[in-house]
Amino acid sequence: MSLADRLVVALAALAGGLGVAASAAAAHGTGTDSLKTAAQFLLFHAPAILALAALGGAGLTRAWPTRLAALLLLAGLALFSGDLALRALYTRPLFPMAAPIGGTALMAGWLVAALGALIPARR
């Protein structure tokens, strides 16, 4: 596994851990529904990113679109969930339009993941 793939796996694991932490904070009265949404997005996407790393690393999908999809999902999570969490916990946005840009990156990541699955992998 390349260093880039290891980094993607580590960041996916971090997203999962942050999702658990945000869920716990939301359950104990910290934050709002926005924090719950941020936690859900982190927890839903972390295993998907791990799966993309595994599929690309095993050569079951074309490597470059699969890696690009994982990176788009990670960037989207950082922007979307980061913005929602900051708004919930500190009543400040990450920066203007961070959540919509992050949401767009998440949708693009899923689209690229689909394309990566459809492009035959090299043997």
C-alpha positions in Angstrom: 0.0 0.0 0.0 1.4 3.4 -1.0 1.9 6.2 1.5 -1.0 8.1 -0.1 -3.3 5.1 0.4 -2.2 4.8 4.0 -2.9 8.5 4.6 -6.4 8.0 3.1 -7.1 5.1 5.4 -5.8 7.1 8.4 -8.0 10.1 7.6 -11.0 7.8 7.1 -10.4 6.3 10.5 -10.0 9.8 12.0 -13.4 10.7 10.4 -15.0 7.7 12.0 -13.5 8.7 15.4 -14.7 12.3 15.0 -18.1 11.0 14.1 -18.3 9.1 17.3 -17.1 12.1 19.3 -19.6 14.4 17.6 -22.4 11.9 18.2 -21.5 11.7 21.9 -21.4 15.5 22.2 -24.8 15.8 20.5 -26.3 13.1 22.7 -25.1 14.9 25.9 -26.7 18.2 24.9 -23.8 19.9 23.3 -24.6 21.5 20.0 -27.7 21.1 17.9 -29.2 19.0 15.1 -26.4 20.4 13.0 -23.9 18.5 15.1 -25.9 15.3 14.7 -25.9 15.8 11.0 -22.1 16.4 11.0 -21.7 13.2 13.0 -23.9 11.2 10.7 -22.0 12.3 7.6 -18.7 11.4 9.2 -19.9 8.0 10.3 -21.6 7.2 7.0 -18.6 8.2 4.8 -15.7 6.8 6.9 -16.5 3.2 5.9 -17.1 4.2 2.3 -13.7 5.8 2.1 -12.1 2.7 3.7 -13.8 0.6 1.1 -12.6 2.8 -1.7 -9.0 2.5 -0.4 -9.4 -1.3 -0.3 -11.0 -1.6 -3.7 -8.3 0.6 -5.3 -5.5 -1.0 -3.4 -6.6 -4.5 -4.4 -6.8 -3.5 -8.0 -10.5 -4.2 -8.2 -11.3 -0.8 -9.5 -9.3 1.7 -11.6 -6.8 3.2 -9.1 -6.9 6.9 -10.1 -10.6 7.6 -10.1 -11.0 5.5 -6.9 -8.3 7.5 -5.1 -9.8 10.8 -6.5 -13.2 9.7 -5.1 -11.8 9.0 -1.7 -10.0 12.4 -1.7 -13.2 14.2 -2.7 -15.1 12.5 0.0 -12.5 13.4 2.6 -12.4 17.1 1.5 -16.2 17.2 1.4 -16.4 15.8 4.9 -13.9 18.3 6.2 -15.8 21.2 4.7 -19.3 20.1 5.2 -19.1 18.4 8.7 -16.5 20.9 9.8 -18.7 23.8 9.0 -21.7 22.3 10.7 -19.8 21.3 13.8 -18.2 24.8 14.1 -21.6 26.4 13.7 -23.1 24.1 16.3 -20.3 24.4 18.9 -19.0 27.9 18.4 -21.8 29.7 16.4 -19.2 30.5 13.7 -18.8 29.1 10.2 -15.6 27.6 8.9 -15.8 30.2 6.1 -18.6 31.4 3.8 -20.0 28.7 1.6 -17.9 25.9 3.2 -20.9 23.6 3.7 -22.3 23.9 0.2 -18.8 23.5 -1.3 -18.3 20.5 0.9 -21.6 19.0 -0.1 -20.8 19.5 -3.7 -17.4 17.7 -3.2 -19.2 14.8 -1.5 -21.6 14.5 -4.4 -18.7 14.7 -6.9 -16.9 12.0 -4.8 -19.8 9.6 -5.1 -20.0 10.3 -8.9 -16.3 9.7 -9.4 -16.6 6.5 -7.3 -19.3 5.3 -9.7 -17.1 6.1 -12.7 -14.2 4.3 -11.1 -16.3 1.2 -10.7 -17.4 1.4 -14.3 -13.9 1.9 -15.9 -12.3 -1.5 -16.1 -9.3 -2.0 -13.9 -6.0 -2.7 -15.5 -4.8 -6.3 -15.1 
